[in-house]
């Protein structure tokens, strides 16, 4: 297969004239014929300094006639769209035109989507103007598309490494993993059509409270599905009042980055409490509310939230509320949904045909036997024998935290000013060590995970450095910050993130006794998971064991390519090591 052809032009009238000269009648070589007579993809960008960094406004497109399309952008689009006027007025605007002898309409649409996926994840891209998605299924020759894209991106990287950073760097970013431009699976596409149909019907009515419930285990593709639908609706012609809510600080950062790049709107992404307080005060109804990680919604009042149940409040404010819910990721008692209430919610969604369960597991690149072993550990609290070594997924148990740290750092191979060779790998742990957002421990030191003579800072204790690498963002989530390789994170810092290799410290609250994993709440430090919850019938009940099991679920399912475990409890560590018989 021949290589892609890339030509660079000035994005202005002179550049258009140069294009016109190339497309005029006369002799053309093969490269010019492919660029100017075949379908092409193209990138238009300006180039300016924003404080100390390069910042770009970018448009990605595809066309069957590059000259005609460029002429339309320069002469017609500026009359109706401010973004095109900004690109035209930019002093150093450029256009990259990409061609290949195998390009057809379906492939260029596919590559356009891939370009938007990667460019929407580049920190130096301030705004991405083309926000449409045109997902292609099968076409000839679809099997070549990824190789052609890789070749195209690598060539663009050589031309401008700030605008087109290394692909591996982008693939490891949280903003990439939550991008709306990922190609959806058949299961996700079916769910998307179902949700869009529900929204369309609900918008015809003046009623609030239509519930859509999307469930599925960690790694089922729930976030990508939600991001994709939200992006389509927010850029639709209906001009909807629409918001995306998430009650998790690290995920809020990710969605805010996406929102800025794609022009979702200043207040499109909010925390639930902020949204509820503002809209109830103004008695302002909206069309659609999306809630990622809805299992983190509060189901009782707090100082900042005077209501009784955030989901009930949201249903009263929006025509449609679309929630991503996984009861196995609830982490503290303020988020507990009573079993009867949960059954009623599911029933409400099912009766209207709006209960969607995603079955595919897309995070852990592991064999079925490995995933079943991990699920037995979490769900059944049993340690089964795993006799077959997984060639795709690296599962190991270590004798000390020193060994765990050493091996996670090997996988991380971090160079702050360069790149991640194996992506992001981090140490994370059960919440068995004291931590407060402010202050220090009794010794005046940062909060630490201490096991014998081994210790590490615990949860956001290390001061962040500014990056020399201009393609890395300053405001990254905990897992993406290079310094956090020297920390141990908890569920509160890592929930919602992917790690290539997860180094999990199972603390002293998780033990192995009488052939089963048990939870010792006396050794657990997360007070929010320990206190009793007053139920609707007035009785008090402890959910500590359930919440501690959920915590283990969140931690053990973070790793994409591998899971490394150190268990503080001697009996648990021994039985885990014995279980890996390969």
C-alpha positions as CSV (number, residue, x, y, z in Angstrom):
1,X,0.0,0.0,0.0
2,X,1.4,3.4,-1.0
3,X,1.9,6.2,1.5
4,X,-0.4,9.2,2.1
5,X,0.3,12.5,0.4
6,X,0.3,15.7,2.4
7,X,0.5,19.2,1.0
8,X,0.6,22.4,3.1
9,X,-0.9,25.7,1.9
10,X,-1.4,29.1,3.4
11,X,-5.0,29.4,4.4
12,X,-5.9,32.7,2.6
13,X,-6.6,33.9,-0.9
14,X,-3.0,33.4,-2.0
15,X,-3.3,29.8,-0.8
16,X,-6.5,29.3,-2.7
17,X,-4.9,30.7,-5.8
18,X,-2.2,28.2,-5.5
19,X,-4.8,25.4,-5.2
20,X,-6.5,26.8,-8.2
21,X,-3.3,26.7,-10.2
22,X,-2.8,23.1,-9.2
23,X,-6.3,22.1,-10.2
24,X,-6.3,24.0,-13.5
25,X,-6.3,22.0,-16.8
26,X,-2.9,20.8,-17.9
27,X,-0.4,18.2,-17.0
28,X,-0.5,16.8,-13.5
29,X,1.6,14.3,-11.8
30,X,0.1,11.4,-9.9
31,X,0.3,13.1,-6.5
32,X,-1.5,16.2,-7.7
33,X,-4.2,14.1,-9.3
34,X,-4.8,12.2,-6.0
35,X,-4.9,15.5,-4.0
36,X,-7.1,17.5,-6.4
37,X,-9.3,14.9,-8.2
38,X,-9.8,12.3,-5.4
39,X,-11.6,12.7,-2.0
40,X,-9.4,14.3,0.6
41,X,-9.3,15.1,4.3
42,X,-7.9,18.4,5.5
43,X,-7.0,20.4,8.6
44,X,-7.1,24.2,8.8
45,X,-5.5,25.9,11.8
46,X,-4.4,29.2,13.0
47,X,-1.3,29.7,15.1
48,X,-0.8,32.0,18.0
49,X,0.8,32.3,21.4
50,X,-1.4,32.1,24.5
51,X,0.8,33.2,27.4
52,X,3.8,30.8,27.0
53,X,2.2,28.2,24.8
54,X,1.2,27.6,21.2
55,X,-2.6,27.6,20.9
56,X,-4.6,26.6,17.8
57,X,-8.1,26.9,16.6
58,X,-8.7,24.0,14.3
59,X,-11.2,22.8,11.7
60,X,-11.2,19.2,10.4
61,X,-13.0,18.3,7.2
62,X,-13.3,16.1,4.2
63,X,-14.4,16.8,0.7
64,X,-14.6,15.5,-2.9
65,X,-13.3,18.8,-4.3
66,X,-10.7,20.5,-2.2
67,X,-10.5,23.7,-4.3
68,X,-14.3,24.2,-4.3
69,X,-14.6,23.5,-0.6
70,X,-11.7,25.9,0.4
71,X,-13.3,28.6,-1.7
72,X,-16.6,28.1,0.1
73,X,-14.8,28.4,3.5
74,X,-13.0,31.6,2.5
75,X,-15.8,33.4,0.7
76,X,-19.2,32.1,2.0
77,X,-18.7,30.5,5.5
78,X,-17.3,33.7,7.0
79,X,-20.6,35.4,6.3
80,X,-22.5,33.1,8.6
81,X,-20.0,31.7,11.1
82,X,-17.7,33.6,13.5
83,X,-15.2,30.7,13.7
84,X,-14.5,30.9,9.9
85,X,-14.0,34.6,10.1
86,X,-11.4,34.1,12.9
87,X,-9.5,31.6,10.8
88,X,-9.5,33.9,7.8
89,X,-8.2,36.9,9.9
90,X,-5.5,34.8,11.6
91,X,-2.0,35.9,10.5
92,X,-0.5,32.4,10.2
93,X,-3.4,30.2,9.3
94,X,-2.4,27.0,7.4
95,X,-4.2,24.2,5.7
96,X,-3.0,20.6,5.4
97,X,-4.5,18.6,2.6
98,X,-4.2,14.8,2.8
99,X,-4.8,12.4,0.0
100,X,-4.3,8.7,-0.8
101,X,-5.1,6.6,-3.9
102,X,-7.5,4.4,-1.9
103,X,-9.6,7.3,-0.5
104,X,-13.3,7.2,-1.1
105,X,-16.2,9.0,0.6
106,X,-16.7,6.5,3.3
107,X,-13.0,6.3,4.2
108,X,-12.5,10.1,4.3
109,X,-15.5,10.4,6.6
110,X,-14.0,7.7,8.8
111,X,-10.6,9.4,8.9
112,X,-12.3,12.8,9.6
113,X,-13.8,11.2,12.8
114,X,-10.5,9.7,13.8
115,X,-8.8,13.1,13.3
116,X,-11.4,14.8,15.5
117,X,-10.9,12.1,18.2
118,X,-7.2,12.8,18.4
119,X,-7.3,16.6,17.8
120,X,-9.9,17.1,20.5
121,X,-7.5,15.5,22.9
122,X,-4.5,17.8,22.0
123,X,-3.8,20.3,24.8
124,X,-2.6,23.0,22.3
125,X,-5.9,22.8,20.4
126,X,-8.0,25.6,22.0
127,X,-11.1,25.0,19.9
128,X,-12.2,22.3,17.4
129,X,-14.8,23.8,15.1
130,X,-16.1,20.8,13.2
131,X,-18.0,18.8,15.9
132,X,-20.2,16.5,13.8
133,X,-19.8,12.7,13.8
134,X,-20.2,10.5,10.7
135,X,-19.5,7.0,12.0
136,X,-18.9,4.6,9.1
137,X,-19.4,0.8,9.5
138,X,-18.0,-1.4,6.8
139,X,-16.7,-0.2,3.4
140,X,-14.0,-1.1,1.0
141,X,-11.2,-1.0,2.1
142,X,-12.1,-0.3,5.7
143,X,-9.4,-2.6,7.0
144,X,-6.8,-0.2,5.7
145,X,-8.2,2.9,7.5
146,X,-6.2,2.6,10.7
147,X,-2.8,2.0,8.9
148,X,-3.5,5.0,6.7
149,X,-4.5,7.1,9.7
150,X,-1.3,6.1,11.5
151,X,0.8,7.1,8.5
152,X,-1.0,10.4,8.1
153,X,-0.7,11.3,11.8
154,X,3.0,10.4,11.9
155,X,3.7,12.6,8.9
156,X,1.8,15.5,10.4
157,X,3.7,15.0,13.7
158,X,7.0,15.6,11.8
159,X,5.6,18.8,10.4
160,X,4.2,20.2,13.7
161,X,4.7,18.1,16.9
162,X,2.9,20.7,19.0
163,X,-0.3,20.5,17.0
164,X,0.1,16.8,16.3
165,X,1.7,15.2,19.3
166,X,2.8,11.5,19.5
167,X,-0.3,9.3,19.2
168,X,0.6,7.2,22.2
169,X,0.7,10.3,24.4
170,X,-2.8,11.2,23.4
171,X,-4.2,7.7,23.8
172,X,-3.3,7.7,27.5
173,X,-5.1,11.0,28.3
174,X,-8.4,10.9,30.2
175,X,-9.8,13.5,27.7
176,X,-9.1,11.0,24.9
177,X,-10.8,8.2,26.6
178,X,-14.0,10.3,27.3
179,X,-14.1,11.8,23.8
180,X,-17.4,11.8,21.9
181,X,-15.6,10.8,18.7
182,X,-14.8,7.2,19.5
183,X,-16.4,4.7,17.1
184,X,-19.3,3.2,18.9
185,X,-19.9,-0.6,19.1
186,X,-23.1,-2.1,17.8
187,X,-24.4,-2.4,21.4
188,X,-23.7,1.3,21.9
189,X,-25.2,2.4,18.6
190,X,-28.4,0.5,19.5
191,X,-28.5,2.2,22.9
192,X,-27.9,5.6,21.3
193,X,-30.8,5.3,18.9
194,X,-33.0,4.2,21.8
195,X,-32.0,7.2,23.9
196,X,-32.3,9.7,21.0
197,X,-35.8,8.5,20.2
198,X,-36.8,8.9,23.9
199,X,-35.5,12.5,23.9
200,X,-37.2,13.4,20.7
201,X,-40.6,12.2,22.1
202,X,-40.1,13.8,25.5
203,X,-39.3,17.2,23.9
204,X,-42.8,17.3,22.4
205,X,-44.4,17.3,25.9
206,X,-44.2,19.9,28.6
207,X,-43.8,17.2,31.3
208,X,-40.6,16.7,33.4
209,X,-39.3,13.5,34.8
210,X,-38.7,11.1,32.0
211,X,-35.9,8.7,33.2
212,X,-33.4,6.9,31.1
213,X,-31.2,4.5,33.0
214,X,-28.0,3.1,31.5
215,X,-26.3,0.4,33.6
216,X,-23.2,-1.8,33.1
217,X,-20.0,-2.7,34.9
218,X,-16.9,-0.6,34.9
219,X,-15.4,-0.6,31.4
220,X,-18.7,-1.2,29.6
221,X,-18.4,2.0,27.5
222,X,-21.1,4.0,29.4
223,X,-19.1,7.2,29.5
224,X,-18.2,7.2,25.7
225,X,-21.8,6.5,24.9
226,X,-23.0,9.4,27.0
227,X,-20.3,11.8,25.7
228,X,-21.2,11.0,22.1
229,X,-25.0,11.5,22.6
230,X,-24.4,14.7,24.6
231,X,-22.2,16.2,21.9
232,X,-24.7,15.3,19.1
233,X,-27.6,17.0,21.1
234,X,-25.7,20.1,22.1
235,X,-24.6,20.7,18.5
236,X,-28.1,19.9,17.1
237,X,-30.4,22.5,15.5
238,X,-33.0,22.2,18.3
239,X,-31.0,24.6,20.6
240,X,-31.7,22.5,23.6
241,X,-31.3,23.5,27.2
242,X,-28.9,20.7,28.1
243,X,-26.4,20.0,30.9
244,X,-23.9,17.3,31.8
245,X,-23.5,16.7,35.5
246,X,-21.0,14.6,37.4
247,X,-20.3,14.5,41.2
248,X,-16.6,13.6,40.9
249,X,-13.9,16.3,40.8
250,X,-11.5,14.5,38.5
251,X,-14.2,13.7,35.9
252,X,-15.4,17.3,36.1
253,X,-11.9,18.4,35.0
254,X,-12.0,16.1,32.0
255,X,-15.5,17.2,30.8
256,X,-14.6,20.8,31.3
257,X,-11.7,20.4,29.0
258,X,-13.9,18.7,26.3
259,X,-16.5,21.4,26.7
260,X,-14.0,24.2,26.1
261,X,-12.6,22.6,23.0
262,X,-16.0,21.7,21.5
263,X,-17.9,24.8,22.4
264,X,-20.5,23.1,24.6
265,X,-21.1,26.3,26.5
266,X,-19.7,27.8,29.7
267,X,-22.1,26.1,32.1
268,X,-22.8,22.9,30.2
269,X,-20.7,20.9,32.7
270,X,-21.6,21.3,36.3
271,X,-21.7,19.4,39.6
272,X,-25.2,18.3,40.6
273,X,-25.4,20.5,43.7
274,X,-24.5,23.7,41.8
275,X,-27.1,22.9,39.0
276,X,-29.9,22.0,41.4
277,X,-29.4,25.0,43.7
278,X,-29.2,27.5,40.8
279,X,-32.2,26.1,38.8
280,X,-34.5,25.5,41.8
281,X,-33.8,29.1,43.0
282,X,-34.8,30.5,39.6
283,X,-37.5,27.8,39.0
284,X,-35.8,27.2,35.7
285,X,-36.7,24.0,33.8
286,X,-34.3,22.4,31.2
287,X,-34.7,19.9,28.4
288,X,-32.2,17.2,29.0
289,X,-29.8,16.4,31.9
290,X,-27.1,13.8,31.6
291,X,-25.6,12.4,34.8
292,X,-22.3,10.4,34.6
293,X,-21.5,8.3,37.6
294,X,-25.0,8.8,38.9
295,X,-24.3,6.3,41.7
296,X,-22.3,9.3,43.2
297,X,-25.4,11.4,43.5
298,X,-26.4,12.3,47.1
299,X,-29.4,10.6,48.5
300,X,-29.5,12.7,51.6
301,X,-28.9,16.4,52.5
302,X,-25.6,18.0,53.2
303,X,-24.5,21.4,54.2
304,X,-24.2,22.6,50.6
305,X,-27.3,20.7,49.5
306,X,-30.6,21.1,51.5
307,X,-32.7,18.7,49.5
308,X,-33.4,15.0,50.2
309,X,-32.4,13.3,47.0
310,X,-30.5,14.8,44.1
311,X,-32.0,12.4,41.5
312,X,-35.5,13.3,42.5
313,X,-34.7,17.0,42.3
314,X,-33.2,16.5,38.8
315,X,-36.3,14.6,37.6
316,X,-38.3,17.7,38.7
317,X,-36.2,20.1,36.7
318,X,-35.7,18.3,33.3
319,X,-37.9,16.7,30.7
320,X,-35.4,13.9,30.3
321,X,-32.8,12.7,32.8
322,X,-30.3,10.2,31.4
323,X,-28.2,8.6,34.2
324,X,-25.2,6.3,34.0
325,X,-25.6,4.0,37.1
326,X,-23.5,1.3,38.6
327,X,-24.6,0.3,42.1
328,X,-21.3,-1.5,42.6
329,X,-19.4,1.9,42.5
330,X,-21.3,3.6,45.3
331,X,-18.6,4.6,47.9
332,X,-20.2,6.3,50.8
333,X,-23.5,6.3,52.8
334,X,-24.7,9.7,51.4
335,X,-24.9,8.0,48.0
336,X,-26.8,4.8,49.1
337,X,-30.0,4.1,47.2
338,X,-32.2,1.8,49.2
339,X,-33.0,-1.5,47.5
340,X,-36.7,-0.7,47.2
341,X,-36.0,2.8,45.8
342,X,-33.5,1.3,43.3
343,X,-36.1,-1.3,42.2
344,X,-38.6,1.4,41.7
345,X,-36.1,3.5,39.6
346,X,-35.3,0.5,37.4
347,X,-39.0,-0.3,37.1
348,X,-39.8,3.3,36.1
349,X,-37.2,3.1,33.3
350,X,-38.2,-0.4,32.1
351,X,-41.9,0.5,31.9
352,X,-41.1,3.2,29.4
353,X,-38.5,1.1,27.6
354,X,-35.7,3.2,28.9
355,X,-33.6,0.7,30.8
356,X,-30.4,-0.1,29.0
357,X,-27.8,-2.5,30.2
358,X,-24.4,-2.6,28.4
359,X,-22.9,-6.1,28.7
360,X,-19.6,-5.6,26.8
361,X,-16.4,-5.1,28.9
362,X,-14.1,-2.8,27.0
363,X,-11.6,-1.6,29.6
364,X,-9.6,-4.7,30.7
365,X,-7.9,-6.3,27.8
366,X,-7.9,-9.7,29.4
367,X,-9.0,-13.3,28.8
368,X,-12.4,-14.4,30.1
369,X,-10.8,-16.6,32.8
370,X,-8.8,-13.6,34.2
371,X,-11.9,-11.4,34.4
372,X,-13.9,-14.2,36.1
373,X,-11.1,-14.6,38.6
374,X,-11.2,-10.9,39.5
375,X,-15.0,-10.9,39.6
376,X,-15.0,-13.9,42.0
377,X,-12.6,-12.0,44.2
378,X,-14.9,-9.0,44.3
379,X,-18.5,-10.4,44.0
380,X,-18.2,-13.7,45.7
381,X,-15.3,-12.8,48.1
382,X,-13.6,-16.0,47.0
383,X,-10.1,-16.7,45.8
384,X,-10.2,-19.3,43.1
385,X,-7.4,-21.0,41.3
386,X,-6.2,-19.4,38.0
387,X,-4.2,-22.1,36.1
388,X,-3.9,-20.4,32.7
389,X,-1.4,-17.5,32.2
390,X,-3.1,-14.6,30.4
391,X,-0.9,-13.6,27.4
392,X,-2.7,-10.3,27.1
393,X,-3.2,-9.3,30.8
394,X,-0.4,-9.2,33.3
395,X,-1.7,-10.3,36.7
396,X,0.8,-10.6,39.6
397,X,0.8,-10.7,43.4
398,X,3.9,-9.3,45.2
399,X,5.4,-10.0,48.7
400,X,6.1,-6.4,49.6
401,X,5.0,-2.8,48.7
402,X,8.6,-2.2,47.6
403,X,8.2,-4.8,44.9
404,X,4.8,-3.4,43.9
405,X,6.3,0.1,43.6
406,X,9.3,-1.1,41.6
407,X,7.2,-3.0,39.1
408,X,4.7,-0.2,38.6
409,X,7.5,2.3,38.0
410,X,9.0,-0.1,35.4
411,X,5.7,-0.1,33.6
412,X,5.3,3.6,33.8
413,X,8.8,4.5,32.6
414,X,8.1,8.1,33.0
415,X,10.0,10.9,31.5
416,X,8.3,14.2,32.6
417,X,9.6,16.2,29.6
418,X,9.1,13.5,27.0
419,X,6.5,10.8,26.9
420,X,5.0,7.7,28.6
421,X,6.4,4.5,27.0
422,X,3.8,2.2,28.5
423,X,1.2,4.8,29.4
424,X,-0.1,5.8,32.8
425,X,0.5,3.3,35.6
426,X,-0.1,4.2,39.3
427,X,-0.3,2.8,42.8
428,X,-3.8,2.9,44.4
429,X,-5.1,1.6,47.7
430,X,-8.1,0.8,49.8
431,X,-9.0,3.7,52.1
432,X,-7.3,2.3,55.1
433,X,-5.0,5.3,56.0
434,X,-6.2,8.6,57.4
435,X,-6.5,11.5,55.1
436,X,-7.9,15.0,55.2
437,X,-8.1,17.5,52.4
438,X,-6.3,20.1,54.5
439,X,-3.6,20.0,57.1
440,X,-1.0,17.3,57.9
441,X,-0.8,14.2,60.1
442,X,0.1,14.2,63.8
443,X,3.9,14.4,62.9
444,X,3.3,17.5,60.8
445,X,4.0,15.5,57.6
446,X,1.8,15.0,54.5
447,X,-0.8,12.2,54.8
448,X,0.9,8.9,54.0
449,X,0.3,5.3,53.3
450,X,2.6,3.5,55.8
451,X,3.4,-0.2,55.7
452,X,6.3,-1.2,58.0
453,X,9.2,1.0,57.0
454,X,7.7,1.7,53.5
455,X,5.7,4.9,53.1
456,X,4.3,7.1,50.3
457,X,2.2,10.3,50.2
458,X,-1.5,9.6,50.1
459,X,-3.8,11.4,47.8
460,X,-2.8,14.7,46.2
461,X,0.0,15.6,48.6
462,X,2.9,16.3,46.1
463,X,3.1,19.8,44.6
464,X,2.6,19.8,40.9
465,X,5.3,21.1,38.5
466,X,4.8,23.1,35.3
467,X,5.5,21.1,32.1
468,X,8.2,21.9,29.6
469,X,6.4,19.6,27.1
470,X,3.9,22.0,25.4
471,X,1.7,19.1,24.3
472,X,0.8,18.1,27.9
473,X,-1.9,20.0,29.8
474,X,-1.3,21.7,33.1
475,X,-4.8,20.9,34.5
476,X,-4.8,17.1,34.3
477,X,-6.6,14.6,36.4
478,X,-4.7,12.9,39.3
479,X,-3.8,9.9,37.3
480,X,-2.3,11.9,34.5
481,X,-0.1,14.2,36.7
482,X,3.5,12.8,36.3
483,X,4.3,13.5,40.0
484,X,1.6,11.1,41.2
485,X,3.8,8.1,40.3
486,X,5.3,9.0,43.8
487,X,1.9,8.9,45.5
488,X,-0.7,6.3,46.3
489,X,-4.2,7.2,45.1
490,X,-7.6,6.2,46.5
491,X,-11.0,5.5,44.9
492,X,-11.7,9.2,45.1
493,X,-8.8,10.2,42.9
494,X,-8.9,7.3,40.4
495,X,-12.6,6.5,40.0
496,X,-13.6,7.0,36.3
497,X,-10.0,6.8,35.1
498,X,-8.2,4.1,33.2
499,X,-4.7,2.9,34.1
500,X,-2.6,0.8,31.9
501,X,-1.2,-1.0,34.9
502,X,-2.9,-0.7,38.3
503,X,-0.8,-1.4,41.4
504,X,-3.4,-2.0,44.1
505,X,-2.5,-2.1,47.8
506,X,-5.2,-4.0,49.5
507,X,-5.0,-2.6,53.0
508,X,-5.6,-4.1,56.5
509,X,-9.3,-3.8,56.3
510,X,-9.5,-6.6,53.7
511,X,-8.6,-10.0,55.2
512,X,-8.8,-13.7,54.4
513,X,-10.5,-15.8,57.1
514,X,-12.0,-19.3,57.0
515,X,-11.8,-19.6,53.2
516,X,-13.4,-16.2,52.4
517,X,-12.5,-12.6,52.0
518,X,-13.9,-10.5,54.9
519,X,-14.0,-6.8,55.6
520,X,-12.9,-5.3,58.9
521,X,-14.4,-1.8,59.2
522,X,-12.3,-1.1,62.4
523,X,-9.3,-0.9,60.1
524,X,-11.0,1.3,57.5
525,X,-10.4,5.1,57.5
526,X,-13.2,6.3,55.2
527,X,-15.7,7.6,57.8
528,X,-18.2,8.4,55.0
529,X,-18.5,4.7,54.4
530,X,-18.8,3.7,58.0
531,X,-21.5,5.6,59.7
532,X,-25.1,4.2,59.8
533,X,-27.7,5.4,57.4
534,X,-31.2,6.3,58.5
535,X,-33.6,4.6,56.2
536,X,-36.9,5.9,55.0
537,X,-38.6,3.7,57.6
538,X,-36.6,5.4,60.4
539,X,-34.3,2.5,61.1
540,X,-30.5,2.8,61.1
541,X,-28.4,0.5,59.0
542,X,-24.8,0.0,58.3
543,X,-23.7,-0.4,54.7
544,X,-19.9,-0.5,55.5
545,X,-19.3,-4.0,54.1
546,X,-21.1,-3.3,50.9
547,X,-19.3,0.0,50.4
548,X,-15.9,-1.5,51.2
549,X,-16.6,-4.3,48.6
550,X,-17.5,-1.5,46.1
551,X,-14.2,0.2,46.8
552,X,-12.3,-3.0,46.0
553,X,-14.4,-3.3,42.8
554,X,-13.3,0.2,41.7
555,X,-9.6,-0.4,42.4
556,X,-9.3,-3.9,40.9
557,X,-11.0,-3.0,37.6
558,X,-8.8,0.1,36.8
559,X,-6.0,-1.7,34.9
560,X,-6.3,-2.0,31.1
561,X,-3.3,-4.2,30.5
562,X,-2.4,-5.4,34.0
563,X,-3.1,-5.7,37.7
564,X,-0.4,-5.8,40.3
565,X,-1.5,-6.6,43.9
566,X,0.1,-6.3,47.3
567,X,-2.1,-7.4,50.3
568,X,-1.2,-6.2,53.8
569,X,-3.0,-9.2,55.4
570,X,-0.6,-12.1,55.5
571,X,-3.3,-14.8,54.9
572,X,-4.8,-12.9,52.0
573,X,-1.4,-12.3,50.4
574,X,-0.5,-16.0,50.7
575,X,-3.8,-17.3,49.2
576,X,-3.6,-14.8,46.4
577,X,-0.1,-15.9,45.5
578,X,-1.1,-19.6,45.7
579,X,-4.1,-18.9,43.4
580,X,-1.9,-18.0,40.5
581,X,-0.8,-21.5,39.5
582,X,0.9,-20.9,36.1
